[in-house]
Amino acid sequence: MVIIVGLGNPEAEYFHTYHNIGFDVVDAVAKKMGVEFSKEKFKALIAEGMFYGEKFMLVKPQTYMNRSGESLVLLKEKFKDARLLVVVDDIDLPKGNLRYREHGSAGTHNGLRSIVEFIGKEFERLKVGVGRDISLDLADYVLSKYDKEVFAPIIEKAAEQVLERMFA
């Protein structure tokens, strides 16, 4: 079983903000896999199916970013041996850069901090660089809307990398 989690905030006002890049990437993955987010369980929206003979679940926690661990602990309790990948924004990476890690610390990201608090450090992550505008307060920046034309190819590239890493 493969579980791919995109981090973000559930309300419409946060759609297409830097902090919701994880949601946008798993939406792109869902489109490539031909599935829709049609279920709500584990405090998340869920899409699931089979891909290259592997059972998978795409997950968008509905707990808000800073409480993402509440959803993931429920998933880990149910699917103890599942391979878990979390897709998240990263202000410390230049816009468009991607960084994959098999495990590690939460760094400065509150969503990752919540997950580490609930399930530990042993999960894969794909960080999507969103850069940072130092003239803005950090919260104002990550909750601001990104330029869709600029980020569409970045989201597509991240979705491709998710599929390559998890199903190759």
One Martini backbone bead per residue (centre of mass of N, CA, C, O) as a GRO file, in nm:
protein
  168
    1MET     BB    1   0.097   0.036   0.022
    2VAL     BB    2   0.019   0.373  -0.086
    3ILE     BB    3   0.079   0.697   0.066
    4ILE     BB    4  -0.040   1.023  -0.039
    5VAL     BB    5   0.040   1.343   0.099
    6GLY     BB    6  -0.118   1.658   0.114
    7LEU     BB    7  -0.056   1.975   0.221
    8GLY     BB    8  -0.306   2.187   0.395
    9ASN     BB    9  -0.594   2.388   0.364
   10PRO     BB   10  -0.951   2.351   0.338
   11GLU     BB   11  -1.021   2.630   0.259
   12ALA     BB   12  -1.082   2.832  -0.013
   13GLU     BB   13  -0.888   3.072   0.070
   14TYR     BB   14  -0.625   2.859   0.033
   15PHE     BB   15  -0.632   2.823  -0.248
   16HIS     BB   16  -0.344   2.864  -0.421
   17THR     BB   17  -0.128   2.853  -0.209
   18TYR     BB   18   0.175   2.787  -0.093
   19HIS     BB   19   0.067   2.603   0.151
   20ASN     BB   20  -0.111   2.423  -0.084
   21ILE     BB   21   0.074   2.254  -0.273
   22GLY     BB   22   0.013   1.967  -0.179
   23PHE     BB   23  -0.275   1.958  -0.283
   24ASP     BB   24  -0.206   2.023  -0.583
   25VAL     BB   25  -0.033   1.773  -0.633
   26VAL     BB   26  -0.248   1.552  -0.561
   27ASP     BB   27  -0.443   1.645  -0.778
   28ALA     BB   28  -0.251   1.578  -1.015
   29VAL     BB   29  -0.225   1.280  -0.948
   30ALA     BB   30  -0.524   1.207  -0.969
   31LYS     BB   31  -0.551   1.278  -1.265
   32LYS     BB   32  -0.337   1.070  -1.369
   33MET     BB   33  -0.506   0.822  -1.224
   34GLY     BB   34  -0.827   0.865  -1.237
   35VAL     BB   35  -0.914   1.017  -0.964
   36GLU     BB   36  -1.122   1.094  -0.678
   37PHE     BB   37  -1.234   1.286  -0.410
   38SER     BB   38  -1.492   1.078  -0.236
   39LYS     BB   39  -1.378   1.064   0.058
   40GLU     BB   40  -1.432   1.065   0.429
   41LYS     BB   41  -1.138   0.999   0.621
   42PHE     BB   42  -0.904   1.045   0.858
   43LYS     BB   43  -0.942   1.353   0.844
   44ALA     BB   44  -1.003   1.322   0.518
   45LEU     BB   45  -0.943   1.327   0.188
   46ILE     BB   46  -1.014   1.058  -0.051
   47ALA     BB   47  -0.816   0.859  -0.280
   48GLU     BB   48  -0.855   0.543  -0.462
   49GLY     BB   49  -0.653   0.248  -0.577
   50MET     BB   50  -0.489   0.135  -0.871
   51PHE     BB   51  -0.123   0.117  -0.956
   52TYR     BB   52   0.068  -0.093  -1.095
   53GLY     BB   53  -0.054  -0.310  -0.874
   54GLU     BB   54  -0.096  -0.078  -0.658
   55LYS     BB   55  -0.209   0.026  -0.372
   56PHE     BB   56  -0.380   0.344  -0.311
   57MET     BB   57  -0.356   0.674  -0.137
   58LEU     BB   58  -0.505   0.985  -0.131
   59VAL     BB   59  -0.430   1.283   0.078
   60LYS     BB   60  -0.636   1.546   0.252
   61PRO     BB   61  -0.617   1.707   0.513
   62GLN     BB   62  -0.880   1.864   0.745
   63THR     BB   63  -0.695   2.000   1.005
   64TYR     BB   64  -0.486   2.160   0.921
   65MET     BB   65  -0.162   2.205   0.905
   66ASN     BB   66  -0.088   2.210   1.230
   67ARG     BB   67  -0.274   1.909   1.234
   68SER     BB   68  -0.182   1.668   1.043
   69GLY     BB   69  -0.113   1.433   1.246
   70GLU     BB   70  -0.407   1.345   1.312
   71SER     BB   71  -0.442   1.195   1.039
   72LEU     BB   72  -0.179   1.017   1.013
   73VAL     BB   73  -0.219   0.839   1.264
   74LEU     BB   74  -0.468   0.692   1.153
   75LEU     BB   75  -0.329   0.568   0.907
   76LYS     BB   76  -0.096   0.418   1.057
   77GLU     BB   77  -0.280   0.235   1.228
   78LYS     BB   78  -0.415   0.092   0.974
   79PHE     BB   79  -0.125   0.125   0.787
   80LYS     BB   80   0.164   0.020   0.900
   81ASP     BB   81   0.315  -0.080   0.605
   82ALA     BB   82   0.303   0.174   0.465
   83ARG     BB   83   0.388   0.392   0.223
   84LEU     BB   84   0.503   0.732   0.297
   85LEU     BB   85   0.408   1.047   0.141
   86VAL     BB   86   0.497   1.394   0.172
   87VAL     BB   87   0.360   1.699   0.052
   88VAL     BB   88   0.545   2.016   0.055
   89ASP     BB   89   0.627   2.316   0.140
   90ASP     BB   90   0.930   2.541   0.078
   91ILE     BB   91   1.096   2.838   0.168
   92ASP     BB   92   1.413   2.732   0.140
   93LEU     BB   93   1.333   2.696  -0.152
   94PRO     BB   94   1.337   2.759  -0.455
   95LYS     BB   95   1.143   2.815  -0.695
   96GLY     BB   96   1.077   2.477  -0.819
   97ASN     BB   97   1.219   2.318  -0.628
   98LEU     BB   98   1.312   1.981  -0.547
   99ARG     BB   99   1.287   1.764  -0.242
  100TYR     BB  100   1.403   1.451  -0.145
  101ARG     BB  101   1.311   1.240   0.144
  102GLU     BB  102   1.304   0.963   0.356
  103HIS     BB  103   1.390   1.147   0.605
  104GLY     BB  104   1.344   1.361   0.905
  105SER     BB  105   1.295   1.662   0.987
  106ALA     BB  106   1.081   1.947   1.014
  107GLY     BB  107   1.195   2.201   1.080
  108THR     BB  108   0.988   2.493   1.009
  109HIS     BB  109   0.739   2.306   0.960
  110ASN     BB  110   0.428   2.265   1.102
  111GLY     BB  111   0.321   2.015   0.958
  112LEU     BB  112   0.570   1.836   1.013
  113ARG     BB  113   0.569   1.863   1.317
  114SER     BB  114   0.301   1.721   1.362
  115ILE     BB  115   0.381   1.451   1.239
  116VAL     BB  116   0.626   1.389   1.414
  117GLU     BB  117   0.468   1.392   1.683
  118PHE     BB  118   0.276   1.140   1.593
  119ILE     BB  119   0.498   0.940   1.397
  120GLY     BB  120   0.757   1.064   1.325
  121LYS     BB  121   1.041   1.054   1.082
  122GLU     BB  122   0.937   0.787   0.916
  123PHE     BB  123   0.909   0.959   0.621
  124GLU     BB  124   0.838   1.067   0.325
  125ARG     BB  125   0.950   1.357   0.118
  126LEU     BB  126   0.819   1.638  -0.077
  127LYS     BB  127   0.967   1.935  -0.166
  128VAL     BB  128   0.834   2.259  -0.253
  129GLY     BB  129   0.948   2.535  -0.387
  130VAL     BB  130   0.851   2.891  -0.282
  131GLY     BB  131   1.009   3.060  -0.131
  132ARG     BB  132   1.073   3.416  -0.037
  133ASP     BB  133   0.932   3.717   0.101
  134ILE     BB  134   1.093   3.939   0.314
  135SER     BB  135   0.868   4.177   0.307
  136LEU     BB  136   0.703   3.951   0.442
  137ASP     BB  137   0.529   3.786   0.633
  138LEU     BB  138   0.527   3.457   0.651
  139ALA     BB  139   0.220   3.404   0.670
  140ASP     BB  140   0.144   3.591   0.436
  141TYR     BB  141   0.301   3.444   0.221
  142VAL     BB  142   0.194   3.139   0.242
  143LEU     BB  143  -0.119   3.268   0.212
  144SER     BB  144  -0.058   3.340  -0.069
  145LYS     BB  145  -0.097   3.370  -0.393
  146TYR     BB  146  -0.013   3.211  -0.675
  147ASP     BB  147   0.115   3.180  -0.989
  148LYS     BB  148  -0.025   2.964  -1.206
  149GLU     BB  149   0.173   2.980  -1.448
  150VAL     BB  150   0.428   2.918  -1.281
  151PHE     BB  151   0.315   2.651  -1.112
  152ALA     BB  152   0.210   2.436  -1.310
  153PRO     BB  153   0.489   2.299  -1.387
  154ILE     BB  154   0.570   2.232  -1.095
  155ILE     BB  155   0.334   2.050  -1.023
  156GLU     BB  156   0.380   1.850  -1.252
  157LYS     BB  157   0.668   1.767  -1.168
  158ALA     BB  158   0.588   1.664  -0.886
  159ALA     BB  159   0.387   1.447  -0.979
  160GLU     BB  160   0.592   1.283  -1.139
  161GLN     BB  161   0.780   1.225  -0.898
  162VAL     BB  162   0.581   1.068  -0.732
  163LEU     BB  163   0.538   0.838  -0.935
  164GLU     BB  164   0.834   0.751  -0.962
  165ARG     BB  165   0.892   0.693  -0.654
  166MET     BB  166   0.623   0.501  -0.591
  167PHE     BB  167   0.608   0.323  -0.900
  168ALA     BB  168   0.907   0.211  -1.009
   0.00000   0.00000   0.00000
